[in-house]
Amino acid sequence: IQLHGSKLLDAQGKVIGVLLVMNDVTKMRRLERIRRDFVANVSHELRTPITSIKGFVETLQSGAIYEPDNAVHFLNIMARQADRLNQIIEDLLTLSRIEQEEEEGKVTLTWKPLKTVLQAAIQVCEVRAAEKQITISLSCPDNLQARINPPLLEEAVVNLIDNAIKYSPPETAVAVTAEPATEKVLIRVRDQGRGIALEHLPRLFERFYRVDTSRSRKVGGTGLGLAIVKHIAQAHDGWVTVDSTLGQGSVFTLHLPLSA
Ligand code: ADP
């Protein structure tokens, strides 16, 4: 708490009171720290692929360019790292766009059937699922409606299905379900993947938080997917939860309230 004090004087200059102003700066300090951490995280995430690209450029410059097989291999890695940089930037822009729209109350929600949105999300992920022989099922009543922003909700569900595929072994199943509950609709994405240890759950939806940094980087994640999901849930006046058992699988649930 910051304290400012000053004397109150009357016309003759006699002290008749004291004015005290107390400012609770806890929240301000916390926001400052979050912003600083965020900038540090972004810099680190961007620097990693840049360092790798720079390293391969130097290797090529110092002669590897004349070894065609190696050169092709190095160039492929460099292209992948450049894609990764692009993906990070794209995810950061998505996140800030959603946050801004959320703050300015610009996200329009309309009553729409959920099934079409869920089907569209599954379709987006089908190729990646097929590569790992993962099947995606859908269970959603035809007439189930909710107050949604279809493109945003689709993006959230795609992120959840994408994670389910990334963090599951081949030949497993991903189930997408939607059902009505008391004054809300629940959309679930369930996988039979590696699961997440309890200690990680509280921080899972933070930007750039990963359970296993090196392994998650390898499967191609930016660490921003769940932060985007969280903000999309909030833009729907809702929230997202996770239940997970290590070695058995995870369930991510979007809770969408039926009234504003
Ligand atoms: P990433 O781009 O790394 O996937 P996310 O924000 O989408 O970032 O997820 C954060 C971390 O949460 C992931 O790195 C992974 O460790 C963990 N995670 C997310 N979804 C799942 C899942 N379905 N099963 C197991 N771990 C998951």
Boltz pocket constraint, residues with backbone or C-beta under 6 A from the ligand:
constraints:
  - pocket:
      binder: B
      contacts: [[A, 159], [A, 160], [A, 163], [A, 164], [A, 167], [A, 191], [A, 193], [A, 194], [A, 195], [A, 196], [A, 204], [A, 206], [A, 208], [A, 209], [A, 210], [A, 211], [A, 212], [A, 216], [A, 217], [A, 220], [A, 221], [A, 222], [A, 223], [A, 224], [A, 225], [A, 226], [A, 227], [A, 250]]
      max_distance: 6.0
